Amino acid sequence: MGNSEVLERLATQLLEDAMHPPHESMGVSQGFLDSLDRIPRKKLKSDDTCAICNTAYLEDKYPLVVRLPCNDLHHFDLECIGPWLKLHATCPLCRRDLLKKKTNVVVVDDEEPWDDTFG
């Protein structure tokens, strides 16, 4: 078997693996991506940039900027964050799992308020 045959088999195998990954993706669904908060163009500042591509959002005539639920300051071009989130369900900045539901801790105070009139 010559080098060209080995390279051809390797390329074929890589293409098959890309089409059918050996493991299930740990990323988010398309529905999750579609539900991300959009930041309107008028709310973007001239120096706001995508942390992934480092391009100013306003360089694009029609920017599609989304905010992740982990932090109001974590916003990205959808074109940049989409592929990341399809593979990883975490924010690339803080690594917080975006699929975990926030749990609110409720503190129940069963004690009556202190009353010092009885001694």
Beta strands, then each sheet from edge to edge (+ up, - down):
strand 1: 37-39
strand 2: 65-67
strand 3: 75-77
sheet 1: 1+ 2- 3+
end
